[in-house]
Amino acid sequence: MSNLTSNEQIKYLVEAIESDREQDLRPMLAELHPVDTARLLESLTPEQRPAIWAEQSNADRGEILVEVSDGVREDLLQGMDNPELVNAIRDLDIDDIADLIPDLPDDVLADVLFTVDKEARAGLDEVLSYPEDTAGGLMNVDAVAVRENITTRVVIRYLRLKGEIPENTDKLFVVDRKGRLMGVLPVTLLLTSPADERVGRLVDREPISFRAMEPQDNVTGAFEKYNLVSAAVVDEQDRLLGRITIDDVVDVIRENADQSLMARAGLIDDEDIFAPVTKSAKSRALWLGVNLITAISASWVIGQFEETIEKLVALAVLMPIVASMGGNAGTQTLTIVIRGLSVGTISQANAWRVLKKELLVGSLNGLIWAFAVAVVATVWYHDYGLGIIIAMAMVINLIVSAMAGVGLPLLLQRLGIDPALAGGVALTTLTDVVGFFALLSLAAVFLM
């Protein structure tokens, strides 16, 4: 299959859809990977998608449903009857079926469970018994397990009889008679060792593994840190439950990155870009309301110094500089701290040291740029006093922004609120208010 890599291809497909040239549409769609078809469907309007969807096989439809965003998936599912859904889903991997279950009608789910084999049904029950944001919810039950008292020849014969090895199999899991994980056998060692070598002599007895209730953020961090391709999931008695593979971890990392990016603007990361106008407007209205409240609070501070601004109009011109510099500096610190919290390099244990370092950085930058803006203000308005005032306000705001950039994410995390979602708005409000108040109050005291 080829990759959908160019806008020209998308444009050609759209033109074929609009002009009903099915003979041109089918050959190109047949060459697309399901992942690329999913991206294509997301770039089309709801009216254009049925032409693409109708050309997909049942096997491809299942993979496409896993890959598309929730908003597009909802649109596609509405156009499918129960038999079509069952045929598209039943041959997917257990973890992929589990991901789709929240979006499936109860009767479709019942039909899927009825059509899959007993082993797959048991595996699905196992995965669904754990929250989706844990290692157990992320795992697949297709782990290949062997005993340590057999030879590599027996293992290879077993794999041949099995007929199909699960994707991303870089290691086999060695278990005892009770199914407890004893270690792992790297496939590279299996293939390069003598045929009569015992598995027990090749096994790595200190593998990276995860308890079923381990948070998925810990899982993604371990995969990144230790360059894992797969890892075992075990229960409290160390019995092997399944495995997590790199493809699922990459999906989680991508979803978290998308969510973090969209959350800063108060948007839903899986929203259909062609969703109805009223639906999109409704989902964004709350965040705009929050921003309106923060803007009003900053304006209220300005309103308390109307007389000062009337007497010295230059303050109205210079206020945005102080607020903007504080906001940008705070955003830098906020981004560093949020990332540190997500990867585990910043915690409550070392937060004080981080705060001290960022305060020093804020103070140094404050002095440097305060001098620069003081020179600009003095040359611009020929007023040394005004230059000194704006310099003082700049230093104050950059120091406060450094404190807020460290303190806000830690506070929000302790309150159980996602710092990526609420940190940016809180920081911007604080730096605006502090910047305006510092400049106007200093001006009212020393220049009036």
C-alpha positions in Angstrom: 0.0 0.0 0.0 1.2 3.5 -0.7 1.1 6.5 1.6 -1.2 9.5 1.3 1.5 12.1 1.4 0.5 15.0 -0.9 -2.2 17.6 -1.1 -2.4 16.9 -4.8 -3.6 13.3 -4.1 -6.3 14.6 -1.8 -7.3 17.2 -4.3 -7.5 14.6 -7.0 -9.7 12.3 -4.9 -12.0 15.2 -3.9 -12.4 16.1 -7.6 -13.2 12.5 -8.4 -15.9 12.4 -5.7 -17.5 15.6 -6.8 -17.6 14.5 -10.5 -18.8 10.9 -9.7 -15.7 9.4 -11.4 -15.7 6.1 -9.5 -13.4 4.5 -12.0 -10.7 7.0 -11.0 -11.4 6.8 -7.3 -11.2 3.1 -6.8 -7.6 2.4 -7.9 -6.1 5.1 -5.7 -8.1 4.1 -2.7 -7.1 0.5 -3.1 -3.5 1.5 -2.7 -4.0 3.5 0.5 -3.1 2.2 3.9 -6.0 2.3 6.4 -4.2 4.9 8.4 -3.9 7.2 5.4 -7.6 6.6 4.5 -8.5 7.7 8.1 -6.5 10.9 7.6 -8.3 11.4 4.3 -11.7 10.9 5.8 -10.9 13.5 8.5 -10.0 16.0 5.8 -13.3 15.6 3.9 -16.7 17.0 4.7 -19.5 14.6 6.0 -21.1 14.8 2.5 -17.9 13.6 0.8 -17.0 10.7 3.2 -19.7 8.2 2.1 -18.0 7.9 -1.4 -14.7 6.9 0.2 -16.3 4.7 2.9 -18.3 2.7 0.4 -15.1 1.5 -1.3 -13.5 0.1 1.9 -13.4 -3.6 2.7 -14.7 -4.9 6.1 -11.1 -5.5 7.3 -10.0 -2.0 6.3 -13.1 -0.4 7.8 -12.3 -1.8 11.2 -8.8 -0.5 11.2 -10.0 2.9 9.9 -12.5 3.2 12.7 -9.7 2.7 15.2 -7.6 5.4 13.6 -10.0 8.2 13.0 -10.9 10.9 15.6 -13.9 10.3 17.8 -15.9 13.0 16.0 -15.4 11.4 12.5 -15.9 7.9 14.0 -19.3 9.0 15.3 -20.2 10.2 11.8 -19.1 7.0 10.1 -20.9 4.7 12.7 -24.2 6.5 12.1 -24.2 5.4 8.5 -23.6 1.7 9.3 -26.1 -1.0 10.2 -25.4 -3.6 12.9 -24.2 -6.4 10.5 -21.8 -4.0 8.9 -20.4 -3.0 12.2 -20.0 -6.5 13.4 -18.2 -7.6 10.2 -15.8 -4.6 10.5 -14.9 -5.0 14.1 -14.9 -8.7 15.0 -11.4 -9.4 13.4 -9.6 -6.6 15.1 -7.1 -7.1 17.9 -8.6 -7.3 21.4 -7.2 -4.0 22.5 -8.6 -2.2 19.4 -12.0 -3.7 20.0 -11.8 -2.5 23.6 -11.0 1.0 22.3 -14.1 1.0 20.1 -16.6 -0.4 22.7 -17.5 3.0 24.3 -18.8 4.1 20.8 -20.7 0.9 20.0 -24.5 0.3 20.6 -25.2 -2.4 23.2 -26.8 -4.7 20.6 -23.7 -4.4 18.3 -21.4 -5.2 21.2 -23.5 -8.3 22.0 -23.2 -9.4 18.4 -19.5 -8.9 18.4 -19.0 -10.9 21.6 -21.2 -13.7 20.1 -19.2 -13.9 16.8 -15.7 -13.8 18.2 -14.1 -17.1 19.5 -14.0 -18.1 23.1 -10.4 -17.1 23.6 -10.9 -13.6 22.1 -14.0 -13.1 24.3 -12.1 -14.0 27.4 -9.3 -11.7 26.4 -11.8 -8.8 25.8 -13.3 -9.4 29.2 -9.8 -9.2 30.7 -8.9 -5.9 29.1 -12.3 -4.3 29.8 -12.0 -5.2 33.5 -9.3 -2.4 33.9 -9.6 1.3 33.4 -8.6 2.5 30.0 -5.9 4.8 31.3 -4.0 1.9 33.0 -1.5 -0.7 31.8 -4.3 -3.3 31.9 -6.6 -1.2 29.7 -3.7 -0.6 27.3 -2.6 -4.2 27.0 -3.3 -6.9 24.5 -3.7 -10.6 25.5 -1.7 -12.0 22.6 1.5 -12.5 24.6 3.5 -15.6 23.6 4.5 -17.5 26.7 7.0 -20.5 27.0 8.6 -22.5 29.8 12.2 -22.3 30.7 12.9 -26.0 30.7 12.5 -26.5 27.0 15.0 -26.0 24.2 15.0 -23.4 21.5 14.3 -26.1 18.9 11.0 -26.8 20.7 10.2 -23.1 20.9 10.7 -22.5 17.2 8.6 -25.6 16.4 5.9 -24.3 18.6 5.9 -20.9 16.9 5.7 -22.6 13.5 2.7 -24.7 14.6 1.1 -21.5 16.0 1.3 -20.2 12.4 1.1 -16.5 13.2 3.3 -14.5 15.5 1.7 -11.2 16.9 3.0 -8.0 15.6 5.9 -6.2 17.4 7.1 -9.5 19.0 10.6 -8.8 20.0 10.6 -11.1 23.0 8.8 -14.2 24.3 7.6 -14.3 27.9 9.0 -17.1 30.1 6.5 -18.3 32.8 6.3 -21.1 35.3 3.6 -23.7 35.7 1.4 -21.2 37.5 1.8 -18.6 34.8 4.0 -16.3 36.8 6.5 -14.3 34.8 10.0 -15.6 35.2 11.7 -13.4 32.6 11.8 -12.8 28.8 13.5 -14.5 25.9 14.7 -12.0 23.2 13.8 -13.2 19.7 17.3 -12.4 18.6 18.8 -14.9 21.1 16.2 -17.5 20.1 17.2 -17.3 16.5 21.0 -17.2 17.0 21.4 -19.8 19.8 22.1 -23.5 19.3 19.0 -25.6 18.7 19.6 -27.7 21.9 20.1 -24.7 24.2 17.7 -24.5 27.1 15.5 -21.4 27.4 16.5 -21.1 31.0 20.1 -20.3 30.0 19.0 -17.5 27.7 16.3 -15.8 29.7 16.6 -12.2 31.0 15.3 -12.5 34.5 15.0 -8.8 35.2 12.6 -7.5 32.5 10.6 -4.3 32.6 7.0 -5.2 33.4 3.9 -3.4 34.6 1.2 -4.1 37.1 -2.2 -4.1 35.6 -3.3 -0.9 37.5 -0.1 1.0 36.6 -1.1 4.5 35.2 -0.5 4.6 31.4 1.7 7.7 31.8 4.1 5.6 33.7 4.0 3.0 30.9 4.7 5.6 28.2 7.5 7.0 30.3 9.2 3.6 30.7 8.9 2.8 27.0 10.6 6.1 26.1 13.2 5.7 28.8 14.2 2.1 28.2 13.5 2.0 24.4 11.0 -0.8 24.7 9.2 -2.5 21.9 7.0 -4.6 24.1 6.6 -5.3 27.8 4.6 -7.7 30.0 1.6 -6.8 32.1 1.2 -8.9 35.3 -1.2 -9.1 38.2 -0.4 -8.8 41.9 0.9 -12.4 41.9 3.1 -11.7 38.9 1.0 -13.9 36.7 1.3 -12.9 33.0 -1.9 -11.1 31.8 -0.8 -9.8 28.4 1.6 -7.3 26.9 1.9 -3.7 25.8 3.4 -2.9 22.4 5.1 0.2 21.1 2.4 1.0 18.6 -0.2 1.4 21.4 2.2 3.5 23.4 2.9 5.8 20.4 -0.9 6.2 20.1 -1.1 7.3 23.7 1.8 9.7 23.4 0.2 11.2 20.3 -3.2 11.5 22.0 -1.7 13.2 25.0 0.3 15.6 22.9 -2.9 16.5 20.9 -4.9 16.9 24.0 -2.3 19.1 25.6 -2.1 21.3 22.6 -5.8 21.7 22.1 -6.5 22.1 25.8 -4.6 25.3 26.0 -7.2 26.8 23.7 -10.1 25.0 25.5 -10.7 22.8 22.5 -11.6 19.1 22.2 -8.7 17.2 20.6 -10.9 14.6 18.9 -13.6 17.0 17.5 -14.5 16.6 13.8 -13.2 19.7 12.0 -16.4 19.6 9.9 -18.8 19.2 12.8 -22.0 21.2 12.7 -21.5 24.9 13.4 -23.8 24.9 16.4 -22.0 21.9 18.0 -18.5 23.5 17.5 -19.7 26.9 18.8 -21.2 25.2 21.9 -18.0 23.4 22.7 -15.9 26.6 22.4 -18.3 28.9 24.2 -17.4 28.0 27.7 -13.7 28.7 27.2 -14.5 32.0 25.6 -16.6 32.9 28.6 -13.7 32.1 30.9 -11.4 34.3 28.8 -14.0 37.1 28.9 -14.0 37.0 32.7 -10.2 37.1 32.9 -10.2 40.0 30.4 -12.7 41.9 32.5 -10.6 41.4 35.6 -7.6 43.0 33.8 -9.8 45.8 32.5 -11.1 46.4 36.0 -7.6 47.0 37.3 -7.0 49.5 34.5 -10.3 51.2 35.4 -9.0 51.9 38.9 -6.4 54.2 37.5 -8.4 56.2 34.9 -7.2 59.5 36.3 -3.6 58.5 36.2 -3.9 57.4 32.6 -5.7 60.6 31.6 -2.8 62.7 33.1 -0.1 60.5 31.5 -1.4 59.1 28.2 2.0 57.4 27.6 1.0 54.8 30.2 -1.7 53.5 27.9 0.9 52.9 25.2 3.4 51.2 27.5 1.0 49.0 29.5 0.8 46.2 26.9 4.6 45.9 26.8 4.8 45.1 30.5 1.9 42.7 30.4 3.1 41.0 27.2 6.7 40.5 28.5 5.4 39.0 31.7 3.0 36.7 29.9 5.7 35.4 27.5 8.3 34.9 30.3 5.7 33.1 32.4 4.6 30.9 29.5 8.3 29.8 29.0 8.5 28.7 32.7 5.0 27.2 32.6 5.8 25.1 29.6 9.1 23.8 31.2 7.3 22.9 34.4 4.4 21.2 32.8 6.7 19.1 30.7 8.8 18.3 33.8 5.7 17.2 35.6 4.6 15.0 32.7 8.0 13.2 32.4 8.6 13.0 36.1 11.7 15.3 36.3 9.8 17.8 38.4 7.9 16.9 41.6 7.0 18.3 45.0 10.4 17.1 46.2 12.5 19.3 44.0 9.9 22.1 43.3 11.7 24.6 45.7 14.9 24.3 43.8 13.1 24.7 40.5 11.4 27.8 41.9 14.7 29.4 43.1 16.3 28.8 39.7 13.3 30.3 37.8 13.2 33.3 40.1 16.9 34.0 39.3 16.2 33.6 35.6 13.2 35.9 35.9 15.2 38.5 37.9 18.1 38.5 35.4 15.8 38.7 32.4 13.8 41.4 34.2 16.9 43.5 34.7 18.1 43.1 31.2 14.9 43.9 29.5 13.8 46.5 32.0 16.9 48.5 31.1 16.1 48.1 27.4 12.5 49.2 27.7 13.6 52.1 30.0 15.9 53.4 27.4 13.1 53.1 24.7 10.6 54.9 26.9 13.0 57.7 27.9 14.0 58.3 24.3 10.4 58.1 23.1 8.8 60.4 25.6 11.9 62.3 26.9 11.0 61.4 30.5 13.5 59.7 32.7 11.0 59.1 35.4 8.7 57.3 33.1 11.6 55.1 32.0 12.4 54.2 35.6 8.8 53.4 36.4 8.3 51.0 33.5 11.6 49.3 34.2 10.5 48.7 37.8 7.1 47.3 36.7 8.9 45.1 34.2 11.2 43.6 36.9 8.2 43.0 39.2 6.1 41.3 36.5 8.9 39.0 35.3 9.6 37.9 38.8 5.9 37.2 39.5 5.6 35.4 36.2 8.4 33.1 37.2 6.8 32.3 40.5 3.4 31.7 38.8 5.0 29.6 36.1 6.3 27.2 38.7 3.6 27.5 41.4 0.4 27.3 39.2 1.1 23.9 37.6 2.1 22.4 41.0 -1.0 23.8 42.6 -3.3 22.6 39.8 -1.8 19.2 39.8 -2.4 18.9 43.6 -6.0 19.9 43.1 -6.4 17.3 40.4 -6.7 19.8 37.5 -4.8 19.3 34.3 -2.1 22.1 34.3 -2.1 22.1 30.5 -5.8 22.9 30.5 -6.0 25.7 33.1 -2.4 26.9 33.5 -2.2 29.1 30.5 -5.4 31.1 31.3 -4.5 31.5 34.9 -1.0 32.7 34.1 -2.1 35.2 31.5 -4.6 36.7 33.8 -2.1 37.0 36.6 0.6 38.6 34.5 -1.8 41.0 32.9 -3.2 42.1 36.3 0.2 42.3 38.0 1.7 44.1 35.0 -1.0 46.7 34.8 -1.2 47.2 38.5 2.5 47.5 39.0 2.9 50.1 36.2 -0.1 52.2 37.0 0.3 52.2 40.8 4.0 53.1 40.6 3.1 55.9 38.2 0.3 57.1 40.5 2.8 57.3 43.4 5.9 58.7 41.8 4.8 60.6 38.7 1.5 62.3 39.6 
